Amino acid sequence: MKIKLVLCSLLAFTAAVTFQSCGSSAASSDGQKTSNVIELPVPAREPGQTDVLNLVTDPIDTVHVAFVGLGMRGSDAVRRYTHIPGVKIVALCDVYEDRVKASNKMLQDNGFPAAQEYFGDTAAWRKMVAQPDVDLVYITTGWDWHTPIAVQAMKDGKHVAIEVPAAMTVDECWELVNTAEKTRKHCMMLENCVYDNFEMATLNMAQKGLFGEVVHVEGAYLHDLRSMNFAEEGEPGHYADMWRLKQNTKRTGDIYPTHGLGPISQILGIHRGDKMNTLVSMNTDEFGMTEYAKKKFGDTSVYAKTPYKMGDHTTTLIRTENGKTMMVQHDVTSPRPYSRIHQVSGTKGFAQKYPVASIALETDSTAGQGADYQNLSGHSAVSREMFDRLMEDYRHPVIRQVGALAQEVGGHGGMDFVMDYRLIYCLRNGLPLDMDVYDAAEMSCLTGLSELSIENGSAPVAIPDFTRGAWNRLKGQSHAFTPEDAQALGLDIVAAEE
């Protein structure tokens, strides 16, 4: 990958390698100049190529879905899709025949017709995505296959839904964007955490001004995955060919940023009125992987002797065009409680999901809202009774639309089903998707950019504008509904269609 470098000044460092670079000295909205920033080139659009913001396509009455990758995520996705109206599962693909057979058996056991089967090698998916009776390709393979399959599927005329992260490099992010723009096909990354109840409620709160001006947000993926990363074939949690362990071996930086980044990006309206400008990342050395490998396999084992490039803990700081800040963390090695943090800090209020969900509000934070909340203080969290009332009062329309069914079907507490339902709902009704290809690129690019920052001494790195100048056209995150559903939910119909 080529890096645009401009020598800014001569500085002496006592180090083995001296690295000094910057992008073009650009002023942000508050007049601060950026310098000493690594800036990657932005490819130009080809003639006739335009953006796909708020892309709408012809409604599909019955969405024909093909699944590729039937491990832990894929097999449960097939199950969930049997509960969504207007879906026909037409194809199943995996390297392993037994996984395909198992998912097909589940379909038939539940009264659905058998799907066409593809298995046997890593190229079987190519035949599947080329089939003319497929509308949507749902990709839940190992990470390195996400972009290649999605790009080919779009070229073959299919919409695509890609498990997280959608891409592993910045080049792959651009490949997804350019292909979606050229083919005019939907490309949605399957970021389920934006559909969790608390995240959706705080999005609603933020958009209705409960927190005042949101100035800082935090997200994370803090999840001890050592037992799964080191699970060999036949052990619980095993990843096929131990692909996730291999990612920790060959990569550094935040290789799994989207669960924490997705919800807070929506709250700030990233590429919907704001954009991420610059990041700085740093990580610890690697300690926990080697220690765990020694404990499980012995000091002389291959696993114990393998050098793991991934540090135990990675922190990335981001500054936006509108002067906001974001913090994203990654740690899959430490023995700690699961957390995505999800913190929202504004001029009039605060919310955080982990370790204990809480909200704090100033006395006048609900001014003009018509609410009658008493004894508010930004110095402490509201009572549990008031918290429950806030969660009900600001329950997001999407959750009101499908939340009850999602609780029955399940999938990470229901958020997986909400995500799937909304995707099919929008395709069936010819509506813009909740998330587009620019979301996929913006969230996924942190993998490559954080790695670039760390490998260059935590240097600041410019975050590309994947919309190529259109980041301010849309105003805030939106969720489209049909006029009938908008009326049933008590929403303004014009706003619901924007």
C-alpha positions as CSV (number, residue, x, y, z in Angstrom):
1,M,0.0,0.0,0.0
2,K,1.4,3.4,-1.0
3,I,1.5,6.1,1.6
4,K,1.3,9.8,0.8
5,L,4.2,11.4,2.8
6,V,5.2,15.0,3.0
7,L,8.3,15.9,5.0
8,C,7.3,18.5,7.5
9,S,10.4,19.3,9.6
10,L,13.7,17.8,10.6
11,L,13.5,16.4,14.1
12,A,16.2,14.4,15.9
13,F,15.0,11.3,17.7
14,T,17.2,8.9,19.7
15,A,15.8,5.7,18.1
16,A,16.7,3.0,15.7
17,V,14.3,4.4,13.1
18,T,13.1,7.9,12.5
19,F,9.6,8.4,11.0
20,Q,8.3,11.8,10.1
21,S,5.4,12.4,7.9
22,C,2.3,14.4,7.4
23,G,-0.6,14.7,5.0
24,S,-1.8,18.0,3.5
25,S,-2.1,20.6,6.2
26,A,-5.9,20.9,6.4
27,A,-8.0,22.9,8.8
28,S,-10.8,21.3,10.7
29,S,-14.1,23.1,11.5
30,D,-12.5,24.7,14.6
31,G,-9.5,25.9,12.7
32,Q,-7.0,23.5,14.1
33,K,-4.4,22.5,11.5
34,T,-3.5,18.8,11.1
35,S,0.1,18.0,10.5
36,N,2.5,15.1,10.8
37,V,-0.3,12.8,9.7
38,I,0.0,9.7,7.6
39,E,-2.4,10.1,4.7
40,L,-3.4,7.3,2.4
41,P,-4.4,8.1,-1.2
42,V,-8.1,8.3,-2.1
43,P,-8.8,6.6,-5.4
44,A,-10.8,8.7,-7.9
45,R,-14.2,7.5,-9.1
46,E,-14.4,6.1,-12.7
47,P,-16.4,8.2,-15.2
48,G,-20.1,7.8,-14.5
49,Q,-19.6,6.3,-11.0
50,T,-21.6,8.0,-8.3
51,D,-22.2,7.5,-4.6
52,V,-24.9,5.1,-3.1
53,L,-26.0,7.2,-0.2
54,N,-29.7,6.4,0.6
55,L,-29.6,3.8,-2.2
56,V,-33.0,2.3,-3.0
57,T,-33.6,-0.6,-5.3
58,D,-36.7,-2.3,-6.7
59,P,-38.7,-4.0,-4.0
60,I,-38.3,-7.8,-3.8
61,D,-41.5,-9.6,-2.7
62,T,-39.7,-12.8,-1.7
63,V,-36.0,-12.4,-1.0
64,H,-34.0,-15.5,-2.2
65,V,-31.1,-15.8,0.2
66,A,-27.9,-17.8,-0.2
67,F,-25.6,-18.4,2.9
68,V,-21.9,-19.0,2.7
69,G,-20.0,-20.0,5.9
70,L,-22.1,-22.3,8.2
71,G,-20.0,-22.3,11.3
72,M,-21.2,-20.8,14.6
73,R,-22.5,-17.5,13.1
74,G,-23.8,-18.9,9.8
75,S,-25.8,-21.8,11.1
76,D,-27.7,-19.7,13.6
77,A,-28.3,-17.1,10.9
78,V,-30.0,-19.8,8.8
79,R,-32.2,-20.7,11.8
80,R,-33.2,-17.0,12.3
81,Y,-34.1,-16.5,8.7
82,T,-36.8,-19.2,9.0
83,H,-38.7,-16.8,11.2
84,I,-38.6,-13.8,8.8
85,P,-41.6,-13.4,6.4
86,G,-40.8,-13.0,2.7
87,V,-37.7,-15.1,2.7
88,K,-36.7,-18.2,0.7
89,I,-33.4,-19.9,1.6
90,V,-32.2,-21.2,-1.8
91,A,-28.6,-22.1,-1.3
92,L,-26.1,-23.2,1.5
93,C,-22.3,-23.2,1.1
94,D,-19.4,-24.3,3.3
95,V,-16.1,-26.0,2.9
96,Y,-17.4,-28.7,5.2
97,E,-20.1,-31.0,3.8
98,D,-21.5,-31.9,7.3
99,R,-22.2,-28.2,8.1
100,V,-24.2,-27.9,4.8
101,K,-26.1,-31.1,5.5
102,A,-26.9,-30.0,9.1
103,S,-28.4,-26.7,8.1
104,N,-30.4,-28.3,5.3
105,K,-31.7,-30.9,7.7
106,M,-32.8,-28.0,10.1
107,L,-34.7,-26.4,7.2
108,Q,-36.5,-29.6,6.3
109,D,-37.2,-30.5,9.9
110,N,-39.0,-27.2,10.2
111,G,-41.1,-27.6,7.1
112,F,-39.0,-25.7,4.6
113,P,-37.8,-27.0,1.3
114,A,-34.2,-28.1,1.0
115,A,-31.7,-25.6,-0.3
116,Q,-29.2,-26.2,-3.1
117,E,-25.9,-27.4,-1.6
118,Y,-22.3,-26.2,-2.3
119,F,-19.3,-27.7,-0.5
120,G,-16.0,-29.4,-0.9
121,D,-13.5,-26.6,-1.4
122,T,-12.9,-22.9,-0.9
123,A,-14.1,-22.1,-4.4
124,A,-17.5,-23.6,-4.1
125,W,-19.0,-20.3,-3.3
126,R,-18.2,-18.9,-6.8
127,K,-20.8,-21.3,-8.3
128,M,-23.4,-20.3,-5.7
129,V,-23.1,-16.5,-6.1
130,A,-23.4,-16.9,-9.9
131,Q,-26.8,-18.6,-9.7
132,P,-29.6,-16.4,-11.2
133,D,-32.2,-17.2,-8.5
134,V,-30.2,-15.6,-5.7
135,D,-31.1,-12.0,-4.5
136,L,-29.0,-11.7,-1.4
137,V,-25.7,-13.4,-0.4
138,Y,-25.2,-13.7,3.4
139,I,-21.5,-14.0,4.2
140,T,-20.4,-15.6,7.5
141,T,-17.0,-17.1,6.6
142,G,-13.6,-16.4,8.1
143,W,-12.6,-12.7,7.8
144,D,-10.2,-13.0,4.9
145,W,-13.0,-14.3,2.7
146,H,-15.5,-11.5,3.4
147,T,-14.4,-8.9,0.8
148,P,-13.6,-11.4,-2.1
149,I,-16.9,-13.1,-1.8
150,A,-18.9,-9.8,-1.4
151,V,-17.2,-8.2,-4.4
152,Q,-17.8,-11.1,-6.7
153,A,-21.4,-11.5,-5.6
154,M,-22.1,-7.8,-6.3
155,K,-20.5,-8.2,-9.7
156,D,-22.8,-11.1,-10.3
157,G,-25.8,-8.9,-9.5
158,K,-26.5,-9.8,-5.9
159,H,-27.0,-7.7,-2.8
160,V,-24.6,-8.7,0.0
161,A,-24.6,-8.9,3.8
162,I,-21.2,-9.4,5.3
163,E,-20.3,-10.5,8.8
164,V,-17.9,-8.2,10.8
165,P,-15.4,-6.9,9.9
166,A,-16.4,-6.4,6.3
167,A,-12.8,-5.8,5.2
168,M,-9.3,-6.4,6.6
169,T,-7.4,-3.7,4.8
170,V,-8.1,-0.1,3.6
171,D,-7.7,-1.3,0.0
172,E,-10.4,-3.9,0.6
173,C,-12.7,-1.1,2.0
174,W,-12.3,0.8,-1.2
175,E,-12.9,-2.3,-3.2
176,L,-16.3,-2.8,-1.5
177,V,-17.2,0.9,-1.9
178,N,-16.2,1.0,-5.6
179,T,-18.0,-2.2,-6.4
180,A,-21.2,-1.2,-4.6
181,E,-21.2,2.2,-6.5
182,K,-20.6,0.6,-9.9
183,T,-23.1,-2.2,-9.5
184,R,-25.7,-0.2,-7.5
185,K,-26.1,-3.1,-5.2
186,H,-26.6,-3.0,-1.4
187,C,-23.6,-3.9,0.7
188,M,-24.4,-4.0,4.4
189,M,-22.1,-5.1,7.1
190,L,-23.8,-7.3,9.7
191,E,-23.1,-5.1,12.8
192,N,-25.6,-6.5,15.2
193,C,-24.7,-4.4,18.3
194,V,-26.3,-1.3,16.8
195,Y,-29.6,-3.1,17.3
196,D,-29.2,-3.9,21.0
197,N,-31.9,-2.3,23.1
198,F,-29.7,0.0,25.1
199,E,-27.7,1.2,22.1
200,M,-30.9,1.9,20.2
201,A,-32.4,3.8,23.1
202,T,-29.4,6.0,23.6
203,L,-29.3,6.7,19.9
204,N,-32.9,7.9,20.2
205,M,-32.0,9.9,23.3
206,A,-29.1,11.6,21.6
207,Q,-31.1,12.4,18.5
208,K,-33.9,14.0,20.7
209,G,-31.4,16.1,22.6
210,L,-31.5,14.4,26.0
211,F,-27.7,14.5,26.3
212,G,-27.4,18.0,24.9
213,E,-24.5,18.2,22.5
214,V,-22.7,14.8,22.4
215,V,-19.0,15.6,22.6
216,H,-17.3,12.2,23.4
217,V,-18.2,8.6,22.9
218,E,-16.5,5.3,23.7
219,G,-16.9,1.7,22.5
220,A,-15.0,-1.5,22.8
221,Y,-14.7,-5.2,22.2
222,L,-13.4,-6.6,25.5
223,H,-14.0,-10.3,25.4
224,D,-11.8,-13.1,26.7
225,L,-11.5,-15.4,23.7
226,R,-8.4,-17.4,24.7
227,S,-10.2,-20.7,25.1
228,M,-11.8,-20.3,21.6
229,N,-8.6,-19.0,19.9
230,F,-6.7,-22.0,21.2
231,A,-9.5,-24.6,20.7
232,E,-8.3,-27.4,18.4
233,E,-10.6,-29.3,16.1
234,G,-13.3,-31.2,18.2
235,E,-13.0,-28.8,21.1
236,P,-15.9,-26.4,22.0
237,G,-15.6,-23.0,20.3
238,H,-13.2,-24.2,17.6
239,Y,-12.7,-21.9,14.6
240,A,-12.2,-23.8,11.4
241,D,-8.4,-24.1,10.7
242,M,-8.0,-21.9,13.8
243,W,-8.3,-18.9,11.5
244,R,-8.9,-16.4,14.4
245,L,-5.7,-17.4,16.2
246,K,-3.9,-16.9,12.9
247,Q,-5.2,-13.3,12.8
248,N,-3.8,-12.7,16.2
249,T,-0.5,-14.1,15.0
250,K,0.0,-12.0,11.9
251,R,-1.8,-8.8,12.7
252,T,-1.6,-6.0,15.2
253,G,-3.9,-3.1,15.9
254,D,-7.7,-3.3,16.5
255,I,-8.6,-6.1,14.2
256,Y,-12.2,-6.3,15.5
257,P,-13.4,-2.7,16.0
258,T,-17.0,-2.7,14.8
259,H,-19.0,-3.9,17.8
260,G,-17.9,-0.9,19.8
261,L,-17.5,1.6,17.0
262,G,-20.8,0.9,15.2
263,P,-23.3,2.3,17.8
264,I,-21.2,5.3,18.7
265,S,-20.7,6.2,15.0
266,Q,-24.4,6.3,14.6
267,I,-24.8,8.5,17.6
268,L,-22.3,11.0,16.1
269,G,-23.8,10.7,12.6
270,I,-20.7,9.6,10.9
271,H,-21.0,10.3,7.2
272,R,-24.4,11.7,8.1
273,G,-23.3,15.2,9.1
274,D,-19.9,14.4,10.7
275,K,-16.9,12.3,9.7
276,M,-13.9,10.7,11.4
277,N,-10.8,12.7,10.5
278,T,-7.7,11.3,12.4
279,L,-6.8,8.4,14.6
280,V,-4.0,7.5,16.9
281,S,-3.6,3.9,18.2
282,M,-1.3,2.2,20.6
283,N,-1.2,-1.2,22.2
284,T,0.5,-3.2,24.9
285,D,3.1,-5.9,24.2
286,E,1.8,-9.5,24.0
287,F,1.7,-11.3,27.3
288,G,-1.5,-13.3,27.6
289,M,-1.5,-15.5,24.5
290,T,1.9,-17.0,25.2
291,E,1.0,-17.5,28.9
292,Y,-2.2,-19.2,28.0
293,A,-0.5,-21.4,25.4
294,K,2.1,-22.5,27.9
295,K,-0.5,-23.4,30.4
296,K,-2.6,-25.4,28.0
297,F,0.0,-27.0,25.7
298,G,3.3,-26.8,27.7
299,D,6.3,-24.5,27.5
300,T,7.9,-26.4,24.5
301,S,4.7,-26.6,22.4
302,V,4.4,-24.9,19.0
303,Y,1.7,-22.6,20.4
304,A,3.9,-21.5,23.2
305,K,6.8,-20.8,20.9
306,T,4.8,-18.9,18.3
307,P,5.3,-15.2,18.3
308,Y,1.9,-13.4,18.5
309,K,2.0,-10.0,16.8
310,M,-1.2,-8.8,18.4
311,G,-0.8,-6.9,21.7
312,D,-3.1,-7.8,24.6
313,H,-4.8,-4.4,24.7
314,T,-5.3,-1.8,21.9
315,T,-6.7,1.7,22.3
316,T,-7.6,4.0,19.4
317,L,-8.5,7.7,19.8
318,I,-10.3,9.4,17.0
319,R,-11.1,13.1,16.3
320,T,-14.0,14.1,14.1
321,E,-14.6,17.0,11.7
322,N,-17.1,18.5,14.1
323,G,-14.6,18.5,17.0
324,K,-15.9,15.4,18.7
325,T,-13.7,12.5,20.1
326,M,-14.1,8.8,20.1
327,M,-12.3,6.0,21.9
328,V,-12.3,2.4,20.8
329,Q,-10.6,-0.5,22.6
330,H,-9.9,-4.1,21.8
331,D,-8.8,-6.9,24.2
332,V,-9.6,-10.6,23.6
333,T,-6.8,-11.9,25.8
334,S,-7.3,-10.6,29.4
335,P,-9.5,-12.5,31.9
336,R,-12.1,-9.7,32.4
337,P,-15.8,-9.3,32.2
338,Y,-17.3,-8.9,28.8
339,S,-17.8,-5.2,27.8
340,R,-18.5,-3.0,24.8
341,I,-18.4,0.1,27.1
342,H,-20.8,2.1,25.0
343,Q,-20.4,5.5,26.6
344,V,-22.1,8.6,25.5
345,S,-21.0,12.0,27.1
346,G,-22.8,15.2,26.3
347,T,-23.2,18.7,27.6
348,K,-26.4,17.8,29.5
349,G,-26.1,14.1,30.1
350,F,-24.3,10.8,30.1
351,A,-25.0,7.1,29.5
352,Q,-22.9,4.0,29.7
353,K,-23.8,0.4,29.3
354,Y,-21.0,-1.5,30.9
355,P,-20.2,-2.7,33.5
356,V,-23.6,-1.5,34.8
357,A,-26.1,0.3,32.6
358,S,-26.6,3.8,33.8
359,I,-27.8,7.3,32.8
360,A,-27.0,10.6,34.4
361,L,-28.8,13.9,33.4
362,E,-28.6,17.5,34.4
363,T,-31.8,19.2,35.7
364,D,-32.6,20.9,32.4
365,S,-31.6,18.0,30.1
366,T,-35.2,17.3,29.2
367,A,-36.2,20.9,28.6
368,G,-38.7,21.0,25.8
369,Q,-39.2,17.3,25.8
370,G,-42.4,17.3,27.7
371,A,-41.1,14.9,30.3
372,D,-41.5,15.3,34.0
373,Y,-38.3,13.8,35.5
374,Q,-37.5,14.9,39.0
375,N,-34.3,15.2,41.1
376,L,-31.9,15.0,38.3
377,S,-28.1,15.5,38.8
378,G,-25.2,15.0,36.5
379,H,-23.1,13.9,39.5
380,S,-24.8,10.6,39.9
381,A,-26.8,8.0,38.0
382,V,-30.6,8.2,38.0
383,S,-32.5,5.7,40.1
384,R,-33.4,2.3,38.7
385,E,-37.0,3.4,38.5
386,M,-36.2,6.5,36.5
387,F,-33.8,4.5,34.4
388,D,-36.5,2.0,33.5
389,R,-38.9,4.9,32.6
390,L,-36.3,6.5,30.4
391,M,-35.7,3.3,28.6
392,E,-39.4,2.9,27.9
393,D,-40.0,6.5,27.0
394,Y,-37.1,6.4,24.5
395,R,-37.6,2.9,23.2
396,H,-36.5,3.1,19.6
397,P,-39.2,2.7,16.9
398,V,-37.2,-0.3,15.4
399,I,-37.4,-2.1,18.7
400,R,-41.1,-1.2,19.0
401,Q,-41.6,-2.7,15.5
402,V,-39.9,-6.0,16.0
403,G,-38.4,-6.3,19.5
404,A,-41.0,-8.7,20.9
405,L,-40.5,-11.2,18.1
406,A,-36.7,-10.8,18.4
407,Q,-36.9,-11.8,22.0
408,E,-38.7,-15.0,21.0
409,V,-36.3,-15.9,18.1
410,G,-33.1,-14.9,20.0
411,G,-29.6,-14.4,18.7
412,H,-27.5,-12.4,21.2
413,G,-30.5,-11.4,23.1
414,G,-32.5,-10.7,20.0
415,M,-30.3,-8.0,18.3
416,D,-29.2,-10.5,15.6
417,F,-32.8,-11.0,14.6
418,V,-33.6,-7.3,14.6
419,M,-30.6,-6.8,12.2
420,D,-31.8,-9.6,9.9
421,Y,-35.4,-8.5,10.0
422,R,-34.6,-4.9,9.1
423,L,-32.4,-6.0,6.2
424,I,-35.2,-8.1,4.7
425,Y,-37.8,-5.5,5.5
426,C,-36.0,-2.8,3.6
427,L,-35.2,-5.1,0.6
428,R,-38.9,-6.2,0.4
429,N,-40.2,-2.6,0.5
430,G,-37.5,-0.9,-1.6
431,L,-36.3,1.3,1.2
432,P,-32.7,2.4,2.0
433,L,-30.9,0.0,4.4
434,D,-30.1,1.1,7.9
435,M,-26.4,0.7,7.2
436,D,-24.7,1.2,3.8
437,V,-21.3,0.3,2.3
438,Y,-19.8,3.5,3.7
439,D,-20.6,2.3,7.2
440,A,-18.9,-1.0,6.4
441,A,-15.8,0.7,5.1
442,E,-15.6,3.3,8.0
443,M,-15.9,0.7,10.7
444,S,-13.7,-1.8,9.1
445,C,-10.9,0.5,8.1
446,L,-9.8,0.9,11.7
447,T,-8.2,-2.6,11.4
448,G,-5.6,-1.4,8.8
449,L,-5.3,2.2,10.0
450,S,-4.8,1.3,13.7
451,E,-2.1,-1.2,12.6
452,L,-0.4,1.5,10.5
453,S,-0.4,3.9,13.4
454,I,1.1,1.4,15.8
455,E,3.7,0.2,13.4
456,N,4.8,3.8,13.1
457,G,5.2,4.7,16.7
458,S,1.5,5.6,17.3
459,A,1.6,8.2,14.6
460,P,-1.6,10.0,13.7
461,V,-3.3,8.6,10.6
462,A,-5.9,10.3,8.4
463,I,-9.2,8.4,8.1
464,P,-10.4,8.4,4.5
465,D,-13.7,9.9,3.6
466,F,-15.2,6.9,1.8
467,T,-18.1,9.1,0.5
468,R,-15.6,11.3,-1.3
469,G,-17.1,14.5,-0.2
470,A,-20.7,13.6,0.4
471,W,-20.4,13.0,4.2
472,N,-22.5,16.1,5.1
473,R,-25.4,15.5,2.7
474,L,-27.5,13.3,5.1
475,K,-28.4,14.6,8.5
476,G,-28.2,12.0,11.2
477,Q,-28.8,8.2,11.3
478,S,-32.2,7.2,10.1
479,H,-34.3,4.1,9.8
480,A,-36.8,3.9,7.0
481,F,-40.4,2.6,7.3
482,T,-43.3,2.2,5.0
483,P,-46.0,4.9,5.4
484,E,-48.3,2.4,6.9
485,D,-45.8,1.2,9.5
486,A,-44.7,4.7,10.2
487,Q,-48.3,5.7,11.0
488,A,-48.7,2.6,13.2
489,L,-45.6,3.5,15.1
490,G,-46.7,7.1,15.5
491,L,-43.9,8.5,13.4
492,D,-43.9,11.5,11.1
493,I,-44.2,9.9,7.7
494,V,-42.0,12.4,5.9
495,A,-39.2,12.0,8.5
496,A,-39.6,8.2,8.3
497,E,-38.9,8.2,4.6
498,E,-35.9,10.5,4.7
